[in-house]
């Protein structure tokens, strides 16, 4: 696996070339230029408007949206920072990074008072992107903090160890229960900061137990061949997709008869699951990967978060852009047999959803998505990934 230290955009592009079989050759930008030039220019214009709007929303305290959630500022900075860590940053952006660093705690986490893992993961990814020399100690300590949150033994509410290897929100025992969303964000942060695995003396620091992390991820997948839990379903509606955590899906459940319950797979978690498999270095032909892609093909849409409707829509868009680019997927064959160019479909959808002032916002408030700063940052990250291939 090729190691790079960069933002989500640059990491995705570098990794995607290593995550393809010999028969899957990456489509070169030159071959797309003629057909996509107009859309490319429109996307660039939308990105420019979106960045300008986000920059204008920075608070006097140099953070975005909420002072007690540095992850929101970190996500904005990820959207505003150029792919090259050597690119000059505006004073406002530099002060934003300074704000993130000011939230670093004595235990190594980067948070203020709650959802410690989520805040630390997103902040760590942003700091690794910028890669400022003065932040290296904070980055290393944040890595160790996240690694320390990994569940080593089954928590009290588990009888079969299905939670082992995962990462939850952090903090109290109840909020340490792992889920796929927090685990994916932590895996991403640890992957993107892998250059910081040694201390200043050159001594190798502890790393995540990637083997048990992989086990937790597969325990969130509807794939009976790799998941022995009774709810794991092989029916066509669910097979290969993912749920929020073992035994719980935000999309609800289905009665399979004979006393069996299946937890419904849904879009955003299925893209998160695919991403987690890639971070954990599963190969493209691994049945867990191919089954995830099969579910995503069968449930492809940019109109909603499959299984959740408008809930978590912009998070879904960001996960889609990252996961499909990482997996080097250019088209998805849909249920009706058509081959969807997901980049063009998603770009056009985001262009249509952008407000006149350059922002994006979800009318549905689930998972904080009535916050235009959160939604605009998610949309920009997705568009920047798309734009690089158009």
C-alpha positions in Angstrom: 0.0 0.0 0.0 1.5 3.4 -1.0 1.8 5.7 1.9 1.2 9.4 1.4 0.7 12.4 3.7 -1.8 14.7 2.3 -5.5 15.8 2.2 -8.4 13.5 1.4 -8.3 14.6 -2.2 -4.6 13.8 -2.8 -4.7 10.7 -0.7 -7.7 9.4 -2.6 -6.1 10.0 -5.9 -2.7 8.4 -5.0 -4.3 5.4 -3.3 -6.8 4.7 -6.2 -3.9 3.9 -8.5 -2.7 1.2 -6.2 -6.2 -0.2 -5.5 -6.9 -1.6 -9.0 -6.4 -5.0 -10.6 -4.5 -5.4 -13.8 -7.7 -5.4 -15.8 -8.9 -2.1 -14.2 -6.9 0.7 -15.8 -7.4 4.2 -14.5 -9.1 6.6 -16.9 -6.7 9.3 -17.7 -7.9 12.9 -17.4 -6.9 13.7 -21.0 -9.5 11.1 -22.3 -12.2 12.9 -20.4 -11.3 16.5 -21.1 -13.3 17.0 -24.3 -16.5 15.6 -23.0 -16.3 17.1 -19.6 -14.7 20.5 -20.2 -18.0 22.5 -19.6 -18.8 20.5 -16.5 -15.3 20.9 -15.3 -15.5 24.6 -15.6 -18.8 24.7 -13.8 -17.4 22.6 -11.0 -14.4 24.8 -10.6 -16.7 27.8 -10.4 -18.9 26.2 -7.8 -15.8 25.3 -5.8 -14.6 28.9 -5.9 -17.9 30.2 -4.7 -18.1 27.6 -2.0 -14.6 28.3 -0.7 -15.3 32.1 -0.7 -18.5 31.6 1.3 -16.8 29.3 3.8 -13.9 31.6 4.3 -16.3 34.5 5.1 -17.9 32.4 7.9 -14.9 32.2 10.2 -15.6 33.5 13.7 -13.6 36.0 15.6 -12.2 33.2 17.6 -10.8 31.7 14.4 -13.1 28.7 14.4 -16.1 27.7 12.2 -19.6 27.0 13.4 -19.1 25.8 17.0 -16.2 26.5 19.3 -16.7 23.3 21.3 -16.4 21.0 18.2 -13.1 21.5 16.5 -14.0 18.8 14.0 -16.2 21.3 12.2 -13.3 23.7 11.8 -11.1 20.8 10.8 -13.5 19.8 8.1 -13.7 23.3 6.7 -9.9 23.5 6.7 -9.7 20.2 4.8 -12.0 21.8 2.1 -10.0 25.0 2.0 -6.5 23.7 2.0 -4.7 23.0 -1.3 -3.6 19.4 -2.0 0.1 20.2 -1.6 1.2 20.6 2.0 3.7 23.2 0.6 1.0 25.4 -0.8 0.8 28.8 0.9 -2.2 29.3 3.2 -4.0 32.5 4.0 -3.6 33.9 7.6 -7.2 33.0 8.3 -6.5 29.4 7.4 -3.4 29.3 9.5 -5.3 30.7 12.5 -7.9 28.0 12.0 -5.1 25.4 12.4 -3.9 27.2 15.4 -7.4 27.0 16.9 -7.4 23.2 16.3 -4.1 22.9 18.1 -5.4 24.9 21.0 -8.1 22.2 21.6 -5.4 19.5 22.1 -5.8 18.0 25.6 -3.3 16.5 28.0 -4.4 12.9 27.0 -3.5 13.6 23.4 -7.1 14.0 22.1 -8.2 17.1 20.2 -11.6 18.0 21.6 -13.3 20.3 24.0 -15.8 18.3 26.1 -17.5 15.6 24.2 -17.5 13.3 21.1 -13.8 13.0 21.7 -13.0 10.4 19.0 -14.9 12.2 16.2 -13.3 15.5 17.0 -9.8 14.0 17.3 -10.1 12.0 14.0 -11.3 14.9 11.8 -8.8 17.3 13.4 -5.9 14.8 13.0 -6.7 14.4 9.3 -6.7 18.2 8.8 -3.4 18.6 10.7 -1.7 15.8 8.7 -2.9 17.6 5.6 -1.3 20.9 6.5 1.8 19.1 8.0 3.2 22.1 9.8 6.5 21.4 11.7 5.1 22.9 14.9 2.2 20.5 14.9 4.1 17.2 14.7 4.0 16.5 18.5 0.2 17.2 18.5 -0.2 14.8 15.6 1.7 12.0 17.2 -0.2 12.4 20.5 -3.5 12.5 18.7 -2.6 9.2 16.9 -1.8 7.5 20.2 -5.0 8.8 21.7 -7.1 7.3 18.9 -5.2 4.0 19.0 -5.9 3.9 22.8 -9.6 4.1 22.2 -9.7 0.9 20.2 -11.8 -1.8 21.9 -9.5 -4.7 22.9 -12.1 -6.8 24.7 -15.8 -7.1 24.2 -17.6 -4.3 26.2 -20.1 -5.3 28.9 -23.1 -5.3 26.5 -21.5 -7.8 24.1 -21.4 -11.6 24.6 -19.4 -12.6 21.5 -16.8 -10.0 21.0 -18.4 -8.4 17.9 -17.3 -5.0 19.1 -13.6 -5.9 19.5 -11.4 -3.8 17.2 -13.8 -0.9 16.8 -13.7 2.8 18.0 -16.6 4.7 19.4 -17.1 8.4 20.4 -14.7 8.1 23.4 -15.3 9.4 26.9 -17.5 7.4 29.2 -17.9 3.6 29.0 -21.3 3.9 27.2 -19.9 6.3 24.5 -16.8 4.1 24.0 -19.1 1.5 22.3 -17.7 1.4 18.8 -19.6 2.2 15.6 -18.7 2.1 11.9 -18.8 5.8 11.4 -16.3 6.7 14.2 -14.2 3.7 13.3 -14.0 4.8 9.6 -13.0 8.4 10.6 -10.3 7.0 12.9 -8.9 4.6 10.3 -8.8 7.5 7.8 -7.0 9.8 10.3 -4.5 7.1 11.2 -3.9 6.2 7.5 -3.4 9.8 6.5 -0.9 10.4 9.4 1.1 7.2 9.0 4.3 9.2 8.4 4.2 10.0 12.2 4.7 6.5 13.5 8.1 7.3 15.2 8.9 9.7 18.0 11.6 12.4 17.8 14.2 9.8 18.8 13.2 7.5 16.0 11.5 5.0 18.3 8.5 3.3 16.7 5.3 4.2 18.5 2.4 1.7 19.1 0.1 1.3 16.1 -3.6 0.3 15.8 -4.4 -3.4 15.7 -5.5 -3.3 12.1 -6.5 -7.0 12.2 -9.1 -6.6 14.9 -10.3 -3.3 13.3 -10.9 -5.3 10.1 -12.9 -7.8 12.1 -15.1 -5.1 13.6 -15.8 -3.6 10.2 -16.9 -7.0 8.8 -19.1 -7.5 11.8 -21.1 -4.4 10.5 -21.6 -6.0 7.0 -24.6 -8.0 5.9 -22.5 -10.9 4.6 -23.1 -14.2 6.3 -19.9 -15.8 4.9 -17.8 -13.4 7.0 -20.3 -12.3 9.7 -21.7 -15.1 11.8 -24.2 -12.9 13.7 -27.8 -14.1 13.2 -29.0 -10.8 11.8 -26.4 -10.8 9.0 -28.6 -11.2 5.9 -27.8 -12.7 2.5 -31.0 -11.4 0.9 -30.6 -9.3 -2.2 -31.8 -6.1 -0.5 -29.1 -6.2 2.1 -26.3 -8.5 1.1 -22.9 -6.7 1.0 -24.2 -3.5 2.6 -23.3 -2.1 6.0 -25.1 -1.0 9.1 -24.1 1.5 11.9 -22.9 -1.1 14.4 -23.4 -4.8 15.1 -27.1 -5.3 15.9 -28.2 -1.7 15.1 -29.1 0.1 11.8 -30.3 3.6 11.5 -32.3 2.3 8.5 -34.3 -0.1 10.7 -34.9 -3.8 10.4 -36.7 -6.4 8.3 -38.5 -9.5 9.6 -37.1 -12.5 7.7 -39.5 -14.9 9.4 -38.9 -17.8 11.7 -37.9 -15.3 14.4 -35.0 -13.9 12.4 -34.4 -10.1 12.1 -32.2 -8.5 9.4 -30.9 -5.0 10.0 -31.2 -3.0 6.8 -28.0 -1.9 4.9 -27.9 1.8 4.0 -25.9 4.1 1.7 -23.6 6.2 3.9 -22.5 3.3 6.1 -21.9 1.1 3.0 -19.5 3.6 1.5 -17.9 4.0 4.9 -17.5 0.2 5.1 -15.9 0.1 1.7 -13.5 2.9 2.7 -12.6 1.1 5.9 -11.7 -2.1 3.9 -9.4 -0.1 1.7 -7.7 1.6 4.6 -7.2 -1.9 6.1 -5.5 -3.0 2.9 -8.1 -5.5 1.6 -7.5 -6.3 -2.0 -10.0 -5.4 -4.8 -11.0 -9.0 -5.4 -11.7 -9.8 -1.7 -15.3 -11.0 -1.4 -16.0 -8.4 1.3 -15.0 -5.6 -1.1 -16.8 -7.0 -4.1 -19.9 -7.6 -2.1 -19.9 -4.1 -0.8 -19.6 -2.8 -4.4 -22.4 -5.1 -5.6 -24.7 -3.6 -2.9 -23.7 0.0 -3.9 -24.3 -0.7 -7.6 -27.7 -2.1 -6.8 -28.7 0.9 -4.7 -27.0 3.6 -6.7 -28.5 7.1 -6.5 -27.5 10.7 -5.9 -31.1 11.7 -5.1 -30.9 10.4 -1.5 -28.9 8.5 1.1 -30.2 5.0 0.2 -32.2 3.6 3.0 -32.2 7.0 4.9 -33.7 9.4 2.4 -32.5 13.0 3.0 -30.9 12.1 6.4 -27.2 12.5 6.4 -27.2 13.4 2.7 -24.0 15.5 2.5 -22.0 13.0 4.6 -23.2 10.4 2.1 -22.0 12.5 -0.9 -18.5 12.9 0.7 -18.3 9.2 1.5 -19.4 8.3 -2.1 -16.8 10.5 -3.7 -14.0 9.2 -1.5 -14.9 5.5 -1.6 -15.5 5.2 -5.3 -12.4 7.1 -6.2 -10.3 5.0 -3.8 -11.8 1.9 -5.3 -11.0 3.2 -8.8 -14.6 2.9 -9.9 -15.5 5.1 -12.9 -19.0 3.8 -13.7 -21.6 1.9 -11.7 -24.0 -0.5 -13.4 -27.4 0.2 -12.0 -30.4 -2.1 -11.4 -31.8 -1.3 -14.8 -28.5 -2.2 -16.5 -27.4 1.3 -17.3 -23.8 2.4 -16.6 -23.9 5.5 -14.5 -21.0 8.0 -14.6 -21.2 8.7 -10.9 -18.8 11.7 -11.0 -21.0 13.6 -13.5 -24.2 12.6 -11.7 -22.9 13.7 -8.3 -21.3 16.9 -9.7 -24.5 18.0 -11.4 -26.5 17.2 -8.2 -24.2 19.3 -6.1 -24.2 22.1 -8.6 -28.0 22.2 -8.5 -28.1 22.1 -4.7 -25.6 25.0 -4.2 -27.2 28.2 -2.9 -26.8 31.6 -4.6 -24.3 32.6 -1.9 -22.1 29.6 -2.6 -23.2 27.5 0.4 -25.1 24.1 0.7 -27.5 23.1 3.4 -29.8 20.1 4.0 -33.4 20.8 4.8 -33.3 17.7 7.0 -31.6 18.3 10.4 -30.5 14.7 11.2 -26.9 14.5 12.3 -26.5 18.3 12.4 -27.1 18.7 8.7 -29.1 21.9 8.9 -25.7 23.5 9.6 -24.6 25.1 6.2 -21.0 25.1 7.3 -20.9 21.4 7.9 -22.9 20.7 4.6 -20.8 23.1 2.6 -17.5 21.5 3.8 -18.8 18.0 2.9 -20.0 19.2 -0.5 -16.7 20.9 -1.3 -14.6 17.9 -0.4 -16.7 15.8 -2.7 -16.5 18.3 -5.5 -12.8 18.7 -5.2 -12.3 15.0 -5.4 -14.6 14.9 -8.5 -12.9 17.9 -10.1 -9.5 16.3 -10.1 -10.7 13.5 -12.4 -13.0 15.6 -14.7 
